[in-house]
Structures are given as C-alpha cells and as structure tokens.
Amino acid sequence: MRQIVISDIHGCLAELDILLHKTQAKPEEVIFLGDYVDTGPNSLDVLDRVREWCSQGATALMGNHDHLFLQWLEDKEIIFYYGNIGGIATINSCLQRLGIERVEYSQLLNNQQKEQEVRKIIQENFRDQINFLQSRPLFQRDSNFIFVHAGIHPKKGLEKTTKVEFLNIREEFIYEYNHPETVIFGHTPTRRIHKRNSVYFGTNRVIGIDGGCAFGGQLNALIIEDGKFSQKSVLKL
C-alpha cells in the first residue's frame, strides 16, 4: 500500500485540498505529521479536514504549534509568544467561524480580560477540535519508518526522546541522527537544510518534508510505494 506523508499545513486549506486531489490520496494512505494550525488563513478548516480524513482511516500526529495552541487554551503559554508565532491566525479562524469580529495581537497582549474572554469562547465552542488535538500521538512506527513531527534525540533514541524533543528538535537530530531506521519528519523547513522547498533526503536516513507553505513555499507530499520515494507539491497560492 502507498503511504502519503504531509506535514506543516499551517492553515493552508486550499493547498491541502489540491495536494490530496493531486496525489489521488485515500484516507488510509495518509499520514499527517502535525502543525495543522497557526500562520495560514484557515487553521480551523484544516483541523476539521484532518479530523474528517482521520475518521476515514488517516493518521495524524501532533506538531509543536498544535501543542502551543492547546497550551495557550490551558493558560500555560503566554499570548506574547503564541500570538507572535502565528497563533493569532488560529484564534481568529475560530472567531470567524462563530461570526465574531477578529481581534488584533495587540488587543490580547494589552488586555488580559479580553484574552480570557476569547480563550473561554474557543474552549466552549470547539471542544471536538480540542479533544482531537489532545489525543494526537507523538510518533508512528512501522516496519520500515519512524514518522514524527520534528525528530528524535540522536543519542537517546526513540524510546527515551521527550515530548519536547519530538515536537521541537532540529539540527541536533537532522545532522547527528545515525540509527538504522529511516525517520520522516516535518517542522524544519527544508529550505533551511538544502536551500530548496522540495523534500530533503539526508544521507543519514532522515527525510524532511516541510516545504514552508504558509511562509511562501510549498506543501509537499512524500509518496512511498514499493520501497521507492516520489514527491508531489503545491505552491503557496
């Protein structure tokens, strides 16, 4: 069976829909590597699309931005950081669904009561989406590959990698990993690794697929079939 791996959608719904159509994907073939929300224009719609595909057999892992959204909702992450790295787009995506006027980052930054009001509105109206994100696994492993959002700790290995590392590790994993299993990851835009938005194939059995779509790049799909790799992409619209 084919495997189609997609990561770091970041609210880019139109590009996701085109990519799924372009690959003629079936839900049971698809593995999403996290970061459904933040930065792009349609975080909530992307989240709902991923939920829909998962209900039909797709797999979806947790990304660091998905975790940050949950942390902000639980008042464990400050709006100064979360709002500034794309979170305000997710917040407004939720408000827009409810027909509520969008808020500016500065409004929440300077008005704690307003922030609490908005947080409560989202908690009360999007419990299904929140529960879905909370239940996402940190990695998936099969006989050939490890799938993860950011990577695994190269010295500690899969079993001892922490949640923070699964969601956030970058260069230490990308350049120092040297285990037998191939790891497919997102999180670090491939242009930061090989100066292109296409899929990165490391000589040390790491494959990076984050094309930086929400940041003007492209949304990549890594296709695995009969032990061979191919890729399809959709440029940022």
Beta strands, then each sheet from edge to edge (+ up, - down):
strand 1: 3-6
strand 2: 30-32
strand 3: 59-60
strand 4: 139-141
strand 5: 145-148
strand 6: 182-185
strand 7: 200-201
strand 8: 206-208
strand 9: 218-225
strand 10: 228-235
sheet 1: 3+ 2+ 1+ 9- 10+
sheet 2: 4+ 5- 6- 8- 7+
end
